[in-house]
């Protein structure tokens, strides 16, 4: 074998870029050609080298190079797709999005969310937490099966007005036997930005980022939680 390690250099580790793989392939090819020329210069004329061996390796290099260029083109297409999605979201800046999860954006002393109970509950507790995970407000919620809205004025349990920003809502509903029910939650917030991060397009509701696939709806105006 004239040269070893082709597959190692040409098959990049997970997460590496095509440009790195292409450089490694070029380095390996240069070493291979240097070794090939040296062996050709010093071969025995009465016992010449087998051309099939180095021809096979040259074909292998060409095949891997083609794959790397295909990967590079795929990366470019994915990047263009991400950029087009981000550009499209510019039209939604300032609109209100409903997103899956416990997000709650308090804006001008107004924040809304929804929760859906899988069945009737004996009691339901709603807790609002600040960015540090501290509970700032607690109240009782609805106990009937279905979707319910929750509106928060931005005041804590002592009536103090809290600053606008990102909060989370945790809804705990229990049956009569004390077991927790399944609760699906959504939150509302005004879209303030969009960005592509790690191959994923995210929207910003205030300072919080949300993957675009978690966005359920987008509309104009003030958030209104459905009841």
C-alpha positions, 0 to 999 in steps of 0.5 A, spaced: 500 500 500 502 506 497 499 510 503 494 509 508 489 514 512 485 516 507 479 514 510 480 517 516 482 524 513 477 524 508 471 522 513 470 528 518 469 527 525 462 529 527 461 537 527 467 539 523 466 543 517 467 541 510 473 546 509 477 542 514 475 536 511 477 539 504 484 541 507 485 534 510 484 531 504 489 536 500 494 535 505 493 527 504 493 527 497 500 532 497 503 526 501 501 521 497 503 524 490 510 525 494 511 518 496 508 516 489 513 520 485 519 518 490 517 510 489 517 511 481 524 515 481 527 509 485 523 503 482 527 497 479 526 498 471 526 490 471 520 490 476 516 496 475 510 498 480 503 495 479 499 501 476 493 498 479 495 500 486 496 507 485 490 508 480 486 505 485 488 510 491 487 516 486 480 514 484 479 513 492 481 520 493 477 523 487 471 520 490 472 522 497 473 529 494 467 529 490 463 527 497 466 533 501 464 538 495 457 535 495 457 536 503 460 543 502 454 545 497 449 542 502 452 547 507 451 553 503 444 551 501 442 550 509 445 556 510 441 560 505 435 556 507 436 559 514 437 566 512 431 566 508 427 564 514 430 569 518 429 574 513 421 572 512 421 573 520 422 580 519 415 581 517 413 579 523 417 583 528 412 587 533 407 582 532 404 577 538 406 570 538 403 564 541 408 559 543 409 552 546 411 552 553 411 556 560 414 563 557 410 569 559 413 576 557 410 581 561 410 588 557 407 594 560 404 591 566 401 585 562 402 578 561 398 572 558 399 565 558 394 559 557 394 552 560 390 546 558 387 540 563 387 533 560 381 532 565 377 535 571 382 537 577 381 538 584 385 544 585 390 548 580 395 552 582 399 557 578 406 560 580 409 565 576 417 565 577 422 571 575 428 570 571 432 567 577 427 562 578 424 565 584 416 565 585 413 572 585 406 570 584 401 565 586 394 564 585 389 559 584 387 556 577 381 553 573 379 546 575 375 544 569 377 540 563 380 544 557 383 550 555 384 556 560 387 563 560 391 566 565 392 574 565 398 577 570 398 584 571 405 584 573 404 585 581 407 580 586 404 577 592 405 584 596 402 588 590 409 591 588 409 592 581 415 588 578 419 590 571 417 588 564 421 582 562 421 575 561 418 570 566 415 563 566 409 560 569 408 553 572 401 550 572 400 544 577 393 541 577 392 535 582 386 530 582 382 528 588 387 522 589 393 527 589 396 525 583 398 531 578 394 532 571 398 533 565 397 540 563 399 543 556 402 550 556 403 556 552 405 563 552 404 570 549 409 575 547 411 580 542 416 578 537 422 582 538 427 579 533 430 573 529 436 569 528 439 563 526 443 559 531 446 552 530 442 550 524 436 552 527 431 559 526 429 562 533 425 568 535 426 572 540 420 574 545 424 580 549 430 576 551 428 569 551 429 565 544 424 560 542 425 555 536 420 557 530 417 550 531 414 552 538 410 558 535 403 556 534 400 562 531 402 569 530 397 575 530 397 583 530 395 587 537 395 585 544 396 578 547 389 575 549 389 568 552 383 564 550 379 561 555 
